[in-house]
């Protein structure tokens, strides 16, 4: 996925460089690259974030359980 993102940045960067004005190049880069790619990478990382959150919650639960057992 990372190689596709890098390639897309390269392609859109070249598109932005060929625009007739700097403003048009910036707008092209933002609307064809930065916003869509950011959204795509955010959506693609959702499963990893959920798994990490679940693992942290499980570890916290296990730590509370172990602390309660040691306190008895």
C-alpha positions in Angstrom: 0.0 0.0 0.0 2.9 2.4 0.8 4.4 1.9 -2.7 1.1 2.8 -4.3 0.8 5.9 -2.1 4.4 7.0 -3.0 3.7 6.4 -6.7 0.5 8.4 -6.5 2.3 11.3 -4.8 4.9 11.3 -7.6 2.3 11.2 -10.4 0.2 14.0 -8.9 3.3 16.0 -8.1 4.3 15.9 -11.8 0.7 16.9 -12.7 0.9 19.9 -10.3 4.2 21.0 -11.8 2.7 21.2 -15.3 -0.1 23.5 -14.2 0.1 27.0 -15.6 0.1 28.8 -12.2 1.4 28.1 -8.7 -2.1 28.3 -7.3 -3.4 25.8 -9.8 -0.6 23.5 -8.9 -1.3 23.7 -5.2 -5.0 23.1 -5.7 -4.3 20.2 -8.0 -1.9 18.6 -5.4 -4.4 19.2 -2.5 -7.5 17.9 -4.2 -6.0 15.1 -6.3 -3.4 13.9 -3.8 -3.4 15.1 -0.2 -7.1 14.9 0.6 -7.9 11.6 -1.2 -4.7 9.9 -0.1 -5.1 11.0 3.5 -8.7 9.7 3.5 -7.6 6.4 1.9 -4.8 5.8 4.4 -7.1 6.7 7.3 -9.7 4.2 6.2 -7.0 1.5 5.5 -5.6 1.9 9.0 -8.9 1.5 10.8 -8.5 -2.2 11.4 -5.1 -1.7 12.9 -6.3 1.0 15.2 -9.2 -1.2 16.4 -6.9 -4.1 17.0 -4.4 -2.0 18.9 -7.2 -0.5 21.1 -8.6 -4.0 21.8 -5.1 -5.2 22.8 -4.6 -2.3 25.1 -8.0 -2.8 26.7 -7.3 -6.5 27.2 -3.9 -5.8 28.7 -5.5 -3.2 31.1 -8.2 -5.8 32.1 -5.5 -8.5 32.7 -3.5 -6.0 34.8 -6.6 -5.1 36.9 -7.4 -8.8 37.3 -3.8 -9.7 38.4 -3.8 -6.7 40.9 -7.1 -7.9 42.3 -5.8 -11.4 42.8 -2.6 -10.2 44.4 -4.7 -8.0 46.8 -6.7 -11.0 48.1 
